[in-house]
Amino acid sequence: MPIGRFARACRLSVKALRHYDEEELLRPAHVDERTGYRYYTREQVRDAVTIGMLRGLGIGIPIIRQFLAGGTAERSAILHAEATRIEREMAQRRFALDAIARFGSTGTLAPYEVTIRRMESLQVAERCVVTDAEALIVDTTELIYSLFDELRAAGREVWSPVFCMNDDRGSDEHIVVHACVRVESPVPDLPQARINEVPGGEFAVVTHVGPYEQLGLAYHALYAWAQEHGHESRGLVREIYVNDPANVRPEALQTDLLLPL
């Protein structure tokens, strides 16, 4: 079939078919050496339709090339990975939409009030995990709940405050999460958590109400306030979780961010 007829059969444009030829994604079955006309066979229709469908779903040409070359198992894995990517992008777009709505309701890009709070030093049970920005919320949640389980197995209650300190200094990829829960003396014997003391002092504080995915907005507001008022951070920001995500809806989650001054 000449390229025009093949394009109509596959519901693709001639321009798209030429592009797929240039990308070596769908080569013509024959090219006339004299005229340069491209010709295709009926057996190529399935691949052409598959390419058009996957491109319509926003899947890139390198991934489509892998898909066409793969067997059933590899194709399933590729589609699963693409579904995960799209879900992640949708979550990012929802976050952007929510953030814009939040800014629009307040008329400012920093809708947080900063206060100063005095804190005493705390004796805590602490566990750590190394993660990255993409897995931060999931890994932090699992870490905190595992710390709860360890304390309860030792016969201790879970006391407030429950908080994390995220250390990403010196790394563009890795974040060390320190999950902490206050413990009273005598110190419990814990198999994995260590007992540590976190210092007190003065802290700049903002309160974020909403999903953890939106905490970055509060961080920006907190750091902007610190720079405007001539403060340099003297340690890691503490994320104090005022309520439990197992018991409240994401939009009702309250998190206090404390920047040591």
VOBA-1610 file (N, C-alpha, C; in pm, whole numbers, padded with zeros to 5 digits, always signed):
BEGIN
Met+00085-00119+00000Met+00000+00000+00000Met+00088+00124+00000Pro+00057+00223-00082Pro+00130+00350-00074Pro+00101+00418+00060Ile+00186+00511+00096Ile+00181+00569+00230Ile+00048+00636+00260Gly-00014+00702+00160Gly-00141+00770+00186Gly-00251+00672+00220Arg-00259+00564+00144Arg-00362+00462+00171Arg-00337+00394+00305Phe-00209+00366+00334Phe-00175+00302+00461Phe-00209+00395+00578Ala-00184+00524+00562Ala-00214+00620+00667Ala-00363+00621+00697Arg-00447+00620+00591Arg-00592+00619+00613Arg-00636+00491+00681Ala-00574+00377+00645Ala-00611+00248+00705Ala-00577+00245+00854Cys-00472+00315+00892Cys-00426+00313+01033Cys-00474+00433+01112Arg-00543+00527+01045Arg-00588+00651+01108Arg-00469+00731+01164Leu-00363+00734+01085Leu-00246+00814+01116Leu-00223+00912+01003Ser-00144+01015+01029Ser-00111+01110+00925Ser+00012+01063+00849Val+00022+01108+00726Val+00142+01078+00647Val+00265+01136+00716Lys+00251+01254+00773Lys+00362+01317+00845Lys+00409+01230+00961Ala+00313+01172+01035Ala+00350+01086+01147Ala+00424+00963+01099Leu+00377+00903+00989Leu+00443+00783+00936Leu+00585+00815+00891Arg+00604+00929+00830Arg+00739+00968+00790Arg+00829+00987+00912His+00770+01045+01017His+00848+01064+01141His+00885+00929+01203Tyr+00792+00835+01206Tyr+00822+00703+01262Tyr+00926+00630+01179Asp+00929+00656+01048Asp+01034+00599+00962Asp+01169+00658+01001Glu+01174+00791+01017Glu+01300+00857+01053Glu+01350+00808+01189Glu+01257+00778+01280Glu+01294+00731+01414Glu+01322+00581+01415Glu+01312+00516+01299Glu+01332+00372+01285Glu+01236+00294+01376Leu+01117+00351+01392Leu+01014+00287+01472Leu+00924+00200+01385Leu+00891+00251+01267Leu+00809+00177+01171Leu+00863+00207+01032Arg+00948+00118+00983Arg+01009+00137+00853Arg+00916+00087+00743Pro+00911+00153+00627Pro+00830+00102+00516Pro+00881-00035+00471Ala+00789-00114+00418Ala+00829-00244+00364Ala+00912-00227+00237His+00888-00115+00167His+00962-00091+00043His+00966+00059+00016Val+01079+00105-00034Val+01095+00245-00076Val+01142+00244-00221Asp+01066+00310-00306Asp+01102+00317-00447Asp+01228+00402-00462Glu+01335+00343-00516Glu+01462+00413-00526Glu+01453+00534-00618Arg+01368+00529-00718Arg+01360+00638-00815Arg+01279+00755-00762Thr+01162+00724-00701Thr+01071+00831-00656Thr+01082+00862-00507Gly+01134+00767-00430Gly+01137+00784-00285Gly+01005+00754-00216Tyr+00905+00708-00292Tyr+00775+00677-00233Tyr+00788+00558-00138Arg+00714+00567-00027Arg+00714+00461+00073Arg+00592+00372+00053Tyr+00614+00242+00074Tyr+00505+00145+00063Tyr+00505+00053+00186Tyr+00384+00017+00230Tyr+00367-00063+00350Tyr+00282-00187+00318Thr+00287-00286+00406Thr+00206-00407+00390Thr+00096-00410+00494Arg-00003-00494+00469Arg-00113-00509+00565Arg-00064-00562+00699Glu+00043-00641+00696Glu+00096-00697+00821Glu+00151-00589+00914Gln+00177-00470+00861Gln+00231-00361+00943Gln+00122-00277+01009Val-00004-00303+00972Val-00113-00222+01026Val-00120-00233+01177Arg-00105-00354+01231Arg-00118-00372+01377Arg-00015-00289+01451Asp+00111-00294+01406Asp+00215-00214+01472Asp+00185-00065+01458Ala+00139-00024+01342Ala+00109+00118+01321Ala-00002+00165+01414Val-00108+00085+01426Val-00219+00121+01514Val-00172+00124+01660Thr-00088+00027+01698Thr-00035+00023+01834Thr+00047+00148+01865Ile+00131+00186+01770Ile+00213+00306+01788Ile+00124+00429+01805Gly+00024+00442+01718Gly-00066+00556+01727Gly-00139+00562+01860Met-00185+00446+01906Met-00257+00442+02034Met-00165+00482+02150Leu-00044+00425+02152Leu+00048+00454+02263Leu+00094+00600+02259Arg+00115+00654+02139Arg+00152+00795+02129Arg+00038+00882+02179Gly-00086+00842+02149Gly-00201+00916+02196Gly-00214+00915+02347Leu-00155+00814+02412Leu-00156+00807+02557Leu-00038+00879+02620Gly+00042+00943+02536Gly+00153+01022+02589Gly+00279+00943+02616Ile+00291+00825+02558Ile+00408+00741+02578Ile+00513+00775+02473Gly+00637+00789+02517Gly+00744+00833+02429Gly+00789+00726+02331Ile+00854+00770+02224Ile+00898+00679+02119Ile+00999+00576+02169Pro+01097+00611+02255Pro+01189+00508+02303Pro+01117+00395+02378Ile+01015+00430+02456Ile+00939+00328+02529Ile+00858+00243+02431Ile+00799+00307+02330Ile+00722+00232+02229Ile+00813+00136+02155Arg+00935+00179+02126Arg+01030+00091+02058Arg+01056-00034+02142Gln+01074-00017+02272Gln+01093-00132+02361Gln+00969-00220+02362Phe+00853-00157+02362Phe+00727-00231+02366Phe+00712-00320+02243Leu+00738-00265+02126Leu+00722-00342+02003Leu+00821-00458+01995Ala+00939-00439+02054Ala+01041-00544+02048Ala+01025-00649+02156Gly+00942-00622+02255Gly+00932-00712+02371Gly+00827-00820+02354Gly+00840-00921+02441Gly+00740-01026+02448Gly+00626-00985+02540Thr+00537-01080+02568Thr+00419-01049+02648Thr+00455-00997+02787Ala+00548-01065+02854Ala+00585-01026+02990Ala+00649-00887+02992Glu+00739-00863+02894Glu+00806-00733+02890Glu+00707-00622+02858Arg+00612-00649+02770Arg+00512-00548+02736Arg+00426-00515+02858Ser+00389-00616+02936Ser+00309-00591+03057Ser+00387-00505+03156Ala+00517-00535+03171Ala+00601-00458+03263Ala+00613-00313+03218Ile+00627-00292+03087Ile+00637-00156+03034Ile+00510-00078+03060Leu+00394-00141+03036Leu+00267-00071+03058Leu+00246-00040+03205His+00288-00132+03294His+00276-00107+03438His+00364+00011+03478Ala+00485+00017+03425Ala+00575+00127+03458Ala+00519+00260+03407Glu+00459+00258+03289Glu+00401+00381+03235Glu+00280+00425+03317Ala+00200+00329+03363Ala+00085+00363+03448Ala+00132+00428+03577Thr+00240+00376+03634Thr+00296+00434+03756Thr+00345+00576+03731Arg+00411+00595+03617Arg+00460+00729+03582Arg+00344+00827+03568Ile+00238+00785+03502Ile+00124+00875+03480Ile+00057+00908+03613Glu+00044+00808+03701Glu-00014+00834+03833Glu+00069+00937+03909Arg+00202+00924+03901Arg+00289+01019+03970Arg+00273+01159+03912Glu+00266+01169+03779Glu+00248+01299+03716Glu+00112+01359+03751Met+00008+01275+03758Met-00124+01324+03796Met-00123+01378+03939Ala-00052+01308+04028Ala-00043+01354+04166Ala+00028+01489+04172Gln+00132+01505+04090Gln+00203+01633+04087Gln+00115+01745+04033Arg+00034+01714+03932Arg-00057+01815+03877Arg-00167+01850+03976Arg-00217+01747+04049Arg-00318+01776+04152Arg-00259+01865+04261Phe-00133+01836+04297Phe-00066+01919+04397Phe-00056+02063+04348Ala-00016+02081+04221Ala-00005+02216+04165Ala-00140+02285+04164Leu-00244+02211+04130Leu-00379+02269+04127Leu-00423+02312+04266Asp-00399+02226+04365Asp-00435+02259+04503Asp-00356+02379+04554Ala-00227+02383+04517Ala-00143+02494+04562Ala-00191+02626+04503Ile-00225+02625+04375Ile-00275+02746+04311Ile-00405+02792+04377Ala-00494+02695+04408Ala-00618+02729+04476Ala-00591+02788+04614Arg-00491+02730+04682Arg-00456+02780+04816Arg-00404+02922+04807Phe-00316+02947+04709Phe-00263+03082+04692Phe-00375+03179+04654Gly-00464+03133+04565Gly-00571+03221+04520Gly-00665+03261+04630Ser-00686+03173+04728Ser-00779+03204+04837Ser-00722+03304+04936Thr-00588+03316+04937Thr-00525+03407+05033Thr-00467+03531+04967Gly-00448+03525+04835Gly-00391+03640+04765Gly-00242+03655+04784Thr-00175+03550+04835Thr-00031+03556+04857Thr+00030+03421+04827Leu+00159+03421+04790Leu+00229+03296+04763Leu+00286+03235+04891Ala+00269+03299+05003Ala+00319+03244+05130Ala+00209+03255+05235Pro+00103+03174+05224Pro-00012+03189+05315Pro+00011+03122+05451Tyr+00121+03155+05518Tyr+00152+03096+05647Tyr+00196+03205+05743Glu+00148+03194+05865Glu+00192+03286+05971Glu+00306+03221+06047Val+00415+03293+06065Val+00532+03241+06136Val+00530+03295+06279Thr+00547+03205+06376Thr+00555+03244+06517Thr+00686+03191+06575Ile+00718+03237+06694Ile+00837+03191+06765Ile+00792+03105+06883Arg+00855+02990+06897Arg+00818+02897+07005Arg+00944+02853+07079Arg+00932+02850+07212Arg+01042+02800+07295Arg+01017+02654+07326Met+01118+02567+07304Met+01104+02423+07328Met+01213+02376+07422Glu+01176+02285+07511Glu+01275+02221+07598Glu+01338+02104+07525Ser+01455+02062+07573Ser+01519+01944+07515Ser+01431+01821+07539Leu+01443+01723+07452Leu+01359+01604+07459Leu+01444+01478+07454Gln+01404+01379+07533Gln+01461+01246+07521Gln+01370+01164+07430Val+01428+01109+07323Val+01346+01044+07223Val+01401+00906+07188Ala+01310+00821+07139Ala+01351+00700+07068Ala+01357+00736+06921Glu+01464+00697+06854Glu+01488+00742+06717Glu+01524+00625+06627Arg+01463+00625+06509Arg+01500+00532+06402Arg+01523+00610+06275Cys+01610+00558+06188Cys+01646+00630+06066Cys+01626+00542+05943Val+01605+00609+05830Val+01600+00541+05701Val+01656+00637+05596Val+01721+00579+05494Val+01770+00658+05381Val+01671+00640+05267Thr+01623+00751+05212Thr+01522+00745+05107Thr+01551+00854+05005Asp+01453+00881+04918Asp+01465+00991+04823Asp+01333+01068+04819Ala+01329+01175+04743Ala+01211+01262+04743Ala+01086+01188+04698Glu+01101+01098+04601Glu+00985+01028+04548Glu+00922+00935+04650Ala+01004+00867+04730Ala+00954+00769+04827Ala+00946+00825+04968Leu+00970+00955+04985Leu+00983+01013+05119Leu+00862+00989+05207Ile+00742+01018+05158Ile+00623+01009+05243Ile+00595+00864+05281Val+00603+00773+05184Val+00577+00631+05212Val+00678+00576+05311Asp+00807+00603+05287Asp+00911+00549+05374Asp+00904+00610+05514Thr+00871+00739+05522Thr+00860+00804+05653Thr+00744+00745+05732Thr+00631+00724+05666Thr+00514+00666+05734Thr+00546+00527+05787Glu+00607+00445+05706Glu+00643+00310+05749Glu+00742+00314+05865Leu+00837+00407+05859Leu+00937+00418+05965Leu+00873+00456+06098Ile+00782+00553+06095Ile+00717+00597+06219Ile+00633+00486+06279Tyr+00555+00418+06196Tyr+00470+00311+06249Tyr+00554+00194+06302Ser+00668+00167+06240Ser+00755+00061+06292Ser+00814+00102+06426Leu+00840+00232+06444Leu+00888+00282+06573Leu+00779+00270+06679Phe+00654+00300+06642Phe+00541+00280+06733Phe+00535+00134+06779Asp+00544+00042+06683Asp+00535-00101+06715Asp+00647-00144+06811Glu+00766-00090+06789Glu+00879-00125+06873Glu+00858-00075+07016Leu+00806+00045+07031Leu+00780+00099+07164Leu+00671+00019+07235Arg+00564-00014+07164Arg+00455-00089+07226Arg+00499-00229+07264Ala+00586-00290+07181Ala+00638-00423+07216Ala+00722-00419+07343Ala+00780-00302+07372Ala+00859-00285+07495Ala+00772-00240+07612Gly+00640-00236+07590Gly+00550-00199+07697Gly+00537-00051+07719Arg+00572+00029+07620Arg+00564+00175+07633Arg+00451+00230+07547Glu+00390+00338+07597Glu+00291+00410+07517Glu+00363+00505+07420Val+00289+00547+07319Val+00341+00645+07224Val+00305+00784+07273Trp+00407+00864+07304Trp+00385+00997+07357Trp+00414+01103+07250Ser+00343+01213+07260Ser+00373+01328+07174Ser+00492+01403+07234Pro+00569+01472+07152Pro+00551+01488+07008Pro+00609+01371+06928Val+00546+01344+06815Val+00599+01252+06715Val+00648+01339+06600Phe+00774+01325+06563Phe+00827+01415+06461Phe+00939+01348+06382Cys+00971+01411+06270Cys+01083+01367+06186Cys+01173+01486+06158Met+01299+01455+06136Met+01396+01553+06086Met+01458+01493+05961Asn+01446+01566+05850Asn+01493+01515+05720Asn+01623+01584+05682Asp+01728+01506+05667Asp+01860+01560+05636Asp+01897+01526+05492Asp+01896+01628+05405Asp+01937+01607+05266Asp+02063+01685+05233Arg+02137+01726+05334Arg+02260+01802+05312Arg+02367+01713+05250Gly+02434+01769+05151Gly+02544+01696+05089Gly+02501+01593+04987Ser+02371+01586+04954Ser+02325+01487+04857Ser+02210+01542+04777Asp+02218+01524+04645Asp+02108+01567+04560Asp+02000+01461+04549Glu+02028+01339+04595Glu+01935+01229+04575Glu+01884+01169+04705His+01972+01154+04804His+01937+01080+04924His+01896+01171+05039Ile+01796+01126+05113Ile+01747+01198+05231Ile+01752+01101+05348Val+01816+01143+05456Val+01818+01063+05578Val+01706+01112+05668Val+01610+01026+05694Val+01495+01061+05777Val+01520+01010+05919His+01510+01101+06016His+01521+01066+06158His+01382+01074+06219Ala+01321+00960+06247Ala+01188+00956+06310Ala+01206+00948+06460Cys+01134+01035+06533Cys+01153+01046+06678Cys+01020+01044+06752Val+01019+00978+06869Val+00904+00977+06958Val+00956+00999+07100Arg+00892+01090+07172Arg+00935+01119+07309Arg+00920+00996+07397Val+01022+00971+07481Val+01018+00861+07578Val+01056+00916+07715Glu+00998+00857+07817Glu+01029+00895+07955Glu+01127+00795+08016Ser+01198+00840+08118Ser+01284+00749+08193Ser+01199+00661+08284Pro+01243+00539+08314Pro+01368+00476+08270Pro+01364+00443+08121Val+01482+00448+08061Val+01493+00428+07917Val+01454+00286+07881Pro+01365+00267+07783Pro+01327+00131+07744Pro+01439+00062+07667Asp+01441-00070+07674Asp+01538-00151+07599Asp+01475-00181+07463Leu+01526-00116+07359Leu+01469-00129+07226Leu+01568-00198+07133Pro+01523-00296+07056Pro+01616-00372+06971Pro+01673-00294+06854Gln+01598-00199+06798Gln+01647-00128+06680Gln+01660+00023+06701Ala+01565+00083+06769Ala+01572+00227+06792Ala+01681+00261+06893Arg+01734+00379+06880Arg+01832+00426+06979Arg+01770+00539+07058Ile+01819+00559+07178Ile+01773+00668+07263Ile+01865+00787+07240Asn+01804+00901+07216Asn+01882+01020+07183Asn+01818+01140+07253Glu+01893+01247+07265Glu+01839+01371+07318Glu+01849+01478+07212Val+01735+01540+07182Val+01735+01650+07085Val+01730+01780+07162Pro+01810+01877+07121Pro+01821+02001+07200Pro+01696+02088+07189Gly+01678+02170+07292Gly+01570+02268+07289Gly+01620+02399+07234Gly+01544+02506+07262Gly+01582+02638+07216Gly+01464+02711+07154Glu+01495+02814+07076Glu+01392+02891+07008Glu+01377+02842+06865Phe+01253+02838+06822Phe+01223+02787+06688Phe+01124+02881+06619Ala+01146+02901+06488Ala+01044+02964+06405Ala+00947+02854+06363Val+00817+02881+06374Val+00717+02775+06355Val+00611+02819+06254Val+00579+02728+06163Val+00460+02744+06079Val+00377+02617+06093Thr+00247+02634+06081Thr+00154+02521+06088Thr+00093+02500+05951His+00108+02377+05902His+00050+02341+05773His-00069+02249+05797Val-00182+02281+05737Val-00301+02197+05743Val-00329+02148+05602Gly-00318+02017+05583Gly-00339+01960+05451Gly-00249+01841+05429Pro-00251+01783+05310Pro-00172+01663+05281Pro-00023+01687+05297Tyr+00048+01579+05331Tyr+00194+01589+05346Tyr+00260+01628+05214Glu+00197+01592+05100Glu+00254+01626+04970Glu+00269+01776+04951Gln+00194+01856+05030Gln+00199+02002+05015Gln+00291+02069+05118Leu+00365+01990+05194Leu+00451+02049+05297Leu+00559+02139+05239Gly+00596+02114+05113Gly+00699+02198+05052Gly+00662+02345+05052Leu+00532+02375+05043Leu+00487+02515+05047Leu+00522+02579+05180Ala+00498+02503+05288Ala+00527+02555+05421Ala+00677+02571+05443Tyr+00757+02478+05390Tyr+00902+02490+05400Tyr+00949+02619+05332His+00898+02645+05212His+00938+02766+05141His+00905+02891+05222Ala+00786+02894+05279Ala+00744+03010+05359Ala+00834+03027+05481Leu+00868+02915+05545Leu+00951+02920+05666Leu+01092+02971+05634Tyr+01153+02918+05529Tyr+01288+02961+05494Tyr+01290+03105+05444Ala+01185+03144+05371Ala+01178+03283+05324Ala+01170+03378+05443Trp+01088+03344+05543Trp+01076+03429+05662Trp+01211+03438+05734Ala+01281+03325+05747Ala+01409+03325+05817Ala+01510+03416+05748Gln+01515+03411+05615Gln+01609+03496+05543Gln+01571+03644+05555Glu+01442+03673+05546Glu+01397+03811+05556Glu+01428+03871+05692His+01430+03787+05798His+01454+03836+05933His+01597+03811+05980Gly+01686+03773+05889Gly+01827+03761+05921Gly+01863+03640+06005His+01784+03533+05999His+01812+03413+06076His+01877+03307+05988Glu+01976+03239+06044Glu+02036+03123+05979Glu+01993+02998+06056Ser+01962+02893+05983Ser+01921+02769+06049Ser+02036+02711+06131Arg+02004+02666+06252Arg+02105+02606+06340Arg+02084+02455+06354Gly+02010+02399+06264Gly+01985+02255+06271Gly+01875+02215+06175Leu+01836+02090+06181Leu+01735+02037+06090Leu+01596+02082+06133Val+01512+02108+06034Val+01372+02139+06062Val+01302+02015+06118Arg+01217+02037+06218Arg+01138+01927+06275Arg+00996+01933+06219Glu+00952+01820+06168Glu+00812+01805+06125Glu+00737+01735+06238Ile+00659+01811+06313Ile+00581+01753+06424Ile+00442+01720+06372Tyr+00404+01593+06385Tyr+00275+01546+06333Tyr+00173+01552+06445Val+00085+01651+06437Val-00009+01678+06544Val-00120+01574+06548Asn-00159+01521+06432Asn-00261+01416+06430Asn-00214+01299+06343Asp-00290+01192+06344Asp-00249+01065+06284Asp-00319+01047+06150Pro-00244+01026+06040Pro-00309+01007+05911Pro-00399+00884+05905Ala-00383+00793+06001Ala-00472+00677+06006Ala-00611+00714+06057Asn-00622+00833+06120Asn-00749+00870+06184Asn-00817+00992+06122Val-00745+01068+06040Val-00803+01190+05983Val-00781+01191+05833Arg-00863+01268+05763Arg-00850+01281+05619Arg-00728+01366+05584Pro-00670+01345+05465Pro-00548+01420+05429Pro-00562+01571+05441Glu-00681+01625+05405Glu-00696+01771+05411Glu-00703+01824+05554Ala-00718+01734+05653Ala-00724+01776+05793Ala-00595+01749+05869Leu-00495+01693+05801Leu-00368+01666+05869Leu-00301+01798+05912Gln-00252+01800+06034Gln-00183+01919+06084Gln-00038+01885+06112Thr+00051+01964+06055Thr+00194+01945+06073Thr+00257+02077+06111Asp+00330+02080+06223Asp+00405+02198+06265Asp+00549+02184+06219Leu+00600+02282+06148Leu+00740+02285+06107Leu+00816+02379+06199Leu+00923+02329+06259Leu+01000+02406+06355Leu+01142+02421+06304Leu+01182+02546+06279Leu+01318+02576+06233Leu+01398+02631+06350Pro+01504+02560+06392Pro+01584+02609+06506Pro+01657+02738+06471Leu+01650+02836+06563Leu+01711+02968+06540Leu+01835+02986+06628
//
